[in-house]
Amino acid sequence: MSEKPLTADQFVVLIARHERRVRSFIVSLAASSADAVDEILQATYLVAWQKLQSFSYVEATPDEELVRWMCTIARFELMSYSRRYDSARMAFDDALIAQIADVHVESSDYLESRHQALRGCLEKLSPRQREMLGQRYWRGLSIQELASSRGQEVNAVYTTLSRIRKGLERCIRASLRQEGYAS
């Protein structure tokens, strides 16, 4: 297979499409503030843009190769950020960051498949179940607040959330098995 260059327009479309994956990669390594993650992500984009001429791909589409390349850049930007600022604010040292990054990149296809399976499984939930998850995990309501707002006992809310989470996990596993991932 021959190597193909990536155009500037393709790059812009692909970073928009895969921002969540690169951001989650940084978050998994940084364990820092959202501002630090944003700064590292922006530095990653800048370096990738400056080095775009050196990027080429051999697969049918550039998506996976670009994500791996961006994650490699992000890893180095994270280590640079760690050295620039108080490294005590960073959760891990450079060697551990490198090891975690390698595992994350190796697992990126699986993680993306798992995320897509979760999205599909969330769509299968009833509106009431989705609303409950949204209040708990996206809005950040405590179990007590959730129980109060729904007029339920705290134990009933715990039980309902547990059932929803277990159902989601079963659904995700079934979806991944269909895609060929053993569970």
Disulfide bonds with the S-S distance in Angstrom:
Cys121-Cys171 2.06
